[in-house]
Amino acid sequence: MPNKPNIKKIVLAYSGGLDTSVIVPWLKNNYGCEVICMCANLGQEEELGGLEEKALASGASKYYIEDLREEFITDYILPTIQAGAVYERKYLLGTSFARPLIAKRQVEIAALEGADAVSHGATGKGNDQVRFELTYQALNPKLTVVAPWREWTIRSREDALDYAAEFNVPVSVTEKSIYSRDKNIWHLSHEGGILENPWLEPEKAMYQFSVDPEDAPDEPEYVEINFQDGIPKKINGVARGPISLLTDLNVMGGRHGIGRIDLVENRLIGMKSHGVYETPGGTILFEAHQALEQLCLDKEMLHYKELIAHKYADLVYNGQWFTPLRDALDAFVAVTQRNLSGTARLKLYKGRVTLVGRKSPYSLYREDFATFGEEDVYNQQDAEGFIKLFGLPMKVEALLNIQGVRRSSHGEPDYSKFKRD
């Protein structure tokens, strides 16, 4: 690589997989720098075992394991739920908002360690490279960024295994899954394998977070979720912390086959990709949160919030988490959540979440106001004038058509034919 930057110390976002394991010696060999590995615990569970030993054996000088689960839920997942952000009508953004958090902690560790560079294992054709690097730019643009997949000659798993063997990098001898997966406490994604053909039905054995809806219990399960100011606080009346709450909902939703989606999505870089996502607990939370918004938000607020939800989803998907626009949208969303307290009741059955009840002390739905016989709040005779004004543009359009002035694209209507007051 021409004009290779002079790097002394680099912080690598490390997962312990084959790619990032090989990146450790590759960075040392190609940049002659010290490598510090940082792994973010976002709820990968068993995937985190033995990573420190593996990182150090691969040539890292130091290893950080950062438990970011609560920050992930509180500062990234919940704001996205509150915003109602769903990418392309289905995707609940599980990988998208994980990357900015990992990159943020990388930048913080770089400052602690006096490192002058950061690195990641994202490929040169996906979204994650953008998400990592936009965060680096937003939080410390002075750091040098090294993206090995855009530089090295490794192009296959076999190439990576050969490189690992050459430099004594410990790698798992177990057979690699045909799927590329990303797992955290919010979701599990699947790409590759037979999913490369979107006509083929995903195989049953691929799923790991949820049972097949056909194999789910024959009896429905009911769950009540309590919110305070838009934040979920209780399950079935029992208070839960963020990690416990989401973990319990994942188990509950998973046993009923909740939260599976199959999506051909538009990547930021322009190409389409086919992925399958499992988000059991998140699907339940989204449904419960939206149920309370039905009660507590007025029409204009709810409709405008739906508009910004699309923009919010795009920002998150595109890696623009640390931007002034997202801060501004969060400020708007925060106002909408002030009175969003109450309880939603849902039924879980055979892959479906069905809203069956909601209540809130801030509910704008009032049966006594809506009753046909009540005149104190609403007088039915008031509707006549409202309808005439609301339909005025339609009336004018109809009058012009009656006069025939809309039959030609030329000429002006004869306004003298219209009666004046």
SULNORUR-V585739 format. One record per helix or strand of 2 or more residues. SS is the DSSP state (hx for helix, st for strand). FROM is the first residue (numbers start at 1). LEN is the number of residues. If there is no record, write none. Layout:
# SULNORUR-V585739
<<SS FROM LEN> <SS FROM LEN>>
This chain:
# SULNORUR-V585739
<<st 9 5> <hx 18 14> <st 34 8> <hx 45 4> <hx 51 8> <st 62 6> <hx 69 15> <hx 96 18> <st 117 4> <hx 128 13> <st 144 4> <hx 148 3> <hx 157 10> <st 180 4> <st 188 4> <hx 193 4> <hx 204 3> <hx 213 3> <st 221 8> <st 231 5> <st 238 2> <hx 242 13> <st 260 7> <st 272 7> <hx 280 17> <hx 299 19> <hx 324 13> <st 342 8> <st 352 8> <hx 367 4> <hx 382 9> <hx 392 12> <hx 415 3>>
